[in-house]
């Protein structure tokens, strides 16, 4: 690819010093002036800045008076306050479960991974795109079961078994113990099911199906796979990505306020939007 770029005269790692428009677009980069009738901004978003990512695209858009939406990290793990980490997640880093995670009317059922700072995994990365600071998330740890009914049935069938033994059928043992000891008003993990009040089992089951957590934040731009935000799509032609109010100026890829799910959708958007603009410049 580098050889192909070199062959057609594409210059890499150039620093843009200024962009102006006077009948044509004038770009000054590394002290050299370039002029053209069209200018395509394909500079992505600011996620993973150690790779050189910035919000340059939004700076250009604002220079030309184009409406933008501030970038936010997306497809990114959640972090929690230390008291929540100590209570729920301490010493459990690396354990994962299948769960349904919901926030702001969206839900994803995939893996949830406990980290030393909070939770990650595909379901968390997906829902992070819909989460805003201060929002709660709901985690259904047993999406295929009515957990309350199941626990009451286990109480009838296996009343002498300790709760942690029963929950270990569904969760890693260390996580089973932690859930049984923290999701109700008192530790229950070492109690035989027959000695636990039905009301406590129902309360535990309800929380297993709807564990409400409030993340303190995310891991931020440093490891976010993509961003939400960018150039407002209302400002662009849906066919060519040309700015409606500025002839010859195009924005494509992650610089635009279009964010996909995990699974290659963001790559596809970058390629497809680039192709659309490339047909007309």
C-alpha positions as MATLAB code, in Angstrom:
seq = 'XXXXXXXXXXXXXXXXXXXXXXXXXXXXXXXXXXXXXXXXXXXXXXXXXXXXXXXXXXXXXXXXXXXXXXXXXXXXXXXXXXXXXXXXXXXXXXXXXXXXXXXXXXXXXXXXXXXXXXXXXXXXXXXXXXXXXXXXXXXXXXXXXXXXXXXXXXXXXXXXXXXXXXXXXXXXXXXXXXXXXXXXXXXXXXXXXXXXXXXXXXXXXXXXXXXXXXXXXXXXXXXXXXXXXXXXXXXXXXXXXXXXXXXXXXXXXXXXXXXXXXXXXXXXXXXXXXXXXXXXX';
ca = [
       0.000    0.000    0.000;
       2.839    2.389    0.827;
       4.366    1.699   -2.570;
       1.061    2.388   -4.291;
       0.711    5.687   -2.417;
       4.216    6.678   -3.436;
       3.589    5.738   -7.064;
       0.559    8.027   -7.398;
       2.047   10.900   -5.428;
       0.231   10.545   -2.105;
       2.226   12.175    0.682;
       2.001   10.762    4.186;
       2.655   12.307    7.614;
       2.315   15.859    6.303;
       1.337   18.575    8.760;
      -1.484   20.809    7.539;
      -0.747   24.404    8.460;
      -3.775   26.140    7.010;
      -6.862   25.683    4.844;
      -8.461   28.587    2.972;
     -11.036   29.028    0.238;
     -10.729   31.702   -2.454;
     -12.530   30.372   -5.523;
     -10.466   27.239   -4.862;
      -9.316   25.405   -1.764;
      -5.809   26.305   -0.701;
      -4.081   23.892    1.658;
      -0.644   24.639    3.063;
       1.160   21.572    4.368;
       4.823   21.365    5.343;
       5.351   24.783    3.764;
       3.990   23.708    0.395;
       0.791   25.120   -1.137;
      -1.801   22.893   -2.802;
      -4.845   24.184   -4.727;
      -7.915   22.276   -5.851;
     -11.598   22.677   -6.635;
     -12.492   19.946   -4.163;
     -11.332   19.099   -0.657;
     -12.158   15.830    1.114;
     -11.696   15.689    4.878;
     -11.038   12.082    5.883;
      -9.200   12.571    9.166;
     -11.332   10.376   11.420;
     -12.017   11.101   15.060;
      -9.845   11.568   18.144;
     -10.019    8.040   19.587;
      -6.663    6.386   20.397;
      -4.610    9.634   20.241;
      -1.299    7.779   20.594;
      -1.824    6.774   16.963;
      -2.022   10.434   15.985;
      -5.813   10.771   16.053;
      -7.207   14.287   16.632;
     -10.395   16.287   16.135;
      -8.857   18.043   13.111;
     -11.946   17.321   10.990;
     -14.218   19.192   13.387;
     -11.804   22.111   13.467;
     -12.086   22.384    9.682;
     -15.862   22.088    9.808;
     -16.143   24.869   12.362;
     -13.823   27.045   10.301;
     -16.407   26.912    7.515;
     -19.381   27.428    9.832;
     -20.630   23.856    9.550;
     -22.688   22.429   12.409;
     -20.940   19.739   14.414;
     -21.572   17.474   17.383;
     -18.758   17.131   19.904;
     -16.919   13.823   19.838;
     -17.509   11.313   22.645;
     -15.716    7.988   23.135;
     -17.748    4.977   21.973;
     -17.247    1.212   21.894;
     -15.330    1.708   25.123;
     -15.213   -0.007   28.565;
     -16.955    1.473   31.599;
     -15.176    2.560   34.761;
     -16.654    2.757   38.263;
     -16.049    4.562   41.517;
     -13.656    2.750   43.827;
     -16.369    1.802   46.328;
     -18.289   -0.013   43.568;
     -15.120   -1.711   42.367;
     -14.301   -2.880   45.911;
     -17.855   -4.125   46.458;
     -18.585   -5.859   43.179;
     -15.483   -6.382   41.055;
     -12.327   -6.531   43.215;
     -10.200   -9.635   42.531;
     -12.588  -10.802   39.801;
     -10.751   -9.263   36.831;
     -10.818  -11.577   33.829;
     -14.113  -13.313   34.617;
     -16.830  -13.049   31.987;
     -20.514  -13.898   31.641;
     -23.177  -13.835   28.949;
     -25.611  -11.032   29.764;
     -28.144   -8.592   28.382;
     -27.103   -4.983   28.933;
     -29.550   -2.115   28.428;
     -29.412    1.682   28.458;
     -31.590    4.426   26.967;
     -33.873    2.025   25.124;
     -31.082   -0.056   23.579;
     -30.072   -3.592   24.567;
     -27.253   -5.932   23.606;
     -26.798   -9.558   24.570;
     -23.166  -10.572   24.432;
     -20.244  -11.146   26.762;
     -19.522   -8.928   29.776;
     -15.936   -8.960   31.052;
     -14.883   -7.769   34.508;
     -11.752   -5.590   34.504;
      -9.675   -4.084   37.284;
     -11.396   -0.715   36.688;
     -14.933   -1.822   35.850;
     -16.544   -3.835   33.057;
     -15.859   -4.388   29.376;
     -16.638   -7.029   26.778;
     -18.750   -6.838   23.595;
     -22.069   -6.049   25.310;
     -20.500   -3.187   27.272;
     -18.656   -1.764   24.266;
     -21.890   -1.792   22.273;
     -24.046   -0.124   24.928;
     -21.392    2.522   25.634;
     -22.345    4.253   22.372;
     -25.773    5.001   23.876;
     -24.616    5.935   27.398;
     -24.178    9.475   28.686;
     -22.446   10.630   31.838;
     -24.705    9.966   34.826;
     -26.850    7.323   33.116;
     -27.580    3.978   34.722;
     -27.227    0.681   32.891;
     -29.224   -2.485   33.526;
     -27.455   -5.851   33.407;
     -29.536   -9.023   33.115;
     -27.133  -11.736   34.231;
     -29.611  -14.547   33.458;
     -31.474  -13.444   30.320;
     -32.862  -16.939   29.685;
     -34.238  -17.432   33.206;
     -36.671  -15.862   35.597;
     -34.049  -15.911   38.337;
     -36.527  -15.542   41.215;
     -38.622  -18.512   40.088;
     -35.499  -20.583   39.504;
     -34.096  -19.857   42.978;
     -37.404  -20.739   44.636;
     -37.510  -24.000   42.692;
     -33.962  -24.787   43.759;
     -34.979  -24.087   47.360;
     -37.638  -26.795   47.069;
     -35.435  -29.267   45.223;
     -32.102  -28.681   46.982;
     -32.826  -26.966   50.264;
     -29.668  -28.246   51.959;
     -27.314  -26.909   49.257;
     -25.555  -23.621   49.910;
     -26.544  -20.711   47.694;
     -23.021  -20.374   46.293;
     -23.148  -24.008   45.177;
     -26.397  -23.454   43.303;
     -25.255  -20.171   41.687;
     -21.968  -21.788   40.657;
     -23.977  -23.840   38.178;
     -24.597  -20.600   36.277;
     -21.604  -18.373   37.098;
     -17.900  -18.771   37.774;
     -17.617  -19.734   41.453;
     -15.889  -16.552   42.626;
     -18.482  -14.435   40.879;
     -21.315  -16.565   42.288;
     -20.066  -15.928   45.822;
     -19.678  -12.193   45.192;
     -23.166  -11.845   43.747;
     -24.764  -13.789   46.605;
     -22.959  -11.637   49.172;
     -23.480   -8.185   47.642;
     -26.769   -8.050   45.747;
     -28.974   -8.223   48.853;
     -28.894   -6.592   52.269;
     -26.882   -9.432   53.829;
     -24.332  -12.036   52.713;
     -26.130  -15.212   51.645;
     -23.519  -17.268   49.811;
     -22.755  -19.756   52.622;
     -26.342  -20.270   53.764;
     -28.284  -23.392   52.771;
     -31.173  -22.455   50.508;
     -33.644  -23.842   53.012;
     -32.525  -21.292   55.590;
     -32.935  -18.261   53.324;
     -36.200  -16.333   53.368;
     -38.193  -16.574   50.175;
     -38.370  -12.776   50.090;
     -34.571  -12.626   50.059;
     -34.360  -15.175   47.250;
     -36.930  -13.211   45.254;
     -34.982   -9.987   45.825;
     -31.736  -11.639   44.744;
     -33.413  -13.097   41.661;
     -34.881   -9.737   40.688;
     -31.461   -8.137   40.889;
     -29.822  -10.915   38.901;
     -32.328  -10.113   36.128;
     -32.014   -6.345   36.529;
     -28.734   -5.333   38.151;
     -28.723   -1.538   37.966;
     -25.271    0.043   37.884;
     -24.129    3.608   37.413;
     -20.724    3.833   35.713;
     -18.548    6.743   36.815;
     -17.252    7.135   33.272;
     -15.441    5.299   30.495;
     -11.837    4.508   29.695;
     -12.020    7.491   27.374;
     -10.474    8.320   24.046;
      -7.225    6.535   24.831;
      -8.730    3.113   24.098;
     -12.155    3.879   22.568;
     -12.510    2.022   19.283;
     -14.542    4.841   17.718;
     -16.343    8.052   18.628;
     -19.873    9.311   18.432;
     -20.301   12.850   17.186;
     -18.747   14.636   14.239;
     -20.062   16.726   11.377;
     -23.840   16.917   11.578;
     -25.280   14.722    8.801;
     -27.934   17.362    8.064;
     -25.112   19.514    6.708;
     -24.103   16.953    4.057;
     -25.491   15.524    0.852;
     -26.681   11.978    1.532;
     -25.384   10.911   -1.902;
     -21.936   12.493   -2.108;
     -21.149   13.724    1.450;
     -20.587   17.217    0.002;
     -21.338   20.099    2.361;
     -24.620   21.652    1.259;
     -23.490   25.184    2.054;
     -19.891   24.877    0.812;
     -19.436   23.553   -2.721;
     -16.502   21.226   -3.205;
     -15.976   20.424    0.489;
     -16.608   16.838    1.618;
     -16.465   15.040    4.943;
     -16.291   11.236    5.120;
     -15.723    8.411    7.584;
     -15.618    8.920   11.326;
     -15.363   12.677   10.938;
     -19.116   12.473   10.243;
     -21.632   11.796   13.014;
     -22.170    8.175   11.995;
     -21.185    5.390   14.404;
     -21.637    1.670   13.792;
     -21.776   -1.388   16.017;
     -18.958   -3.838   16.522;
     -18.324   -6.152   13.607;
     -16.708   -4.039   10.906;
     -19.539   -1.567   10.384;
     -17.343    1.463   11.051;
     -14.773    0.260    8.537;
     -17.563   -0.259    6.020;
     -18.865    3.271    6.601;
     -15.398    4.731    6.090;
     -14.912    2.852    2.827;
     -18.445    3.443    1.530;
     -18.534    7.157    2.339;
     -15.097    7.548    0.753;
     -16.335    5.791   -2.371;
     -19.432    8.018   -2.517;
     -17.354   11.197   -2.358;
     -14.785    9.775   -4.755;
     -17.387    9.366   -7.497;
     -17.914   13.126   -7.798;
     -14.677   14.900   -6.908;
];
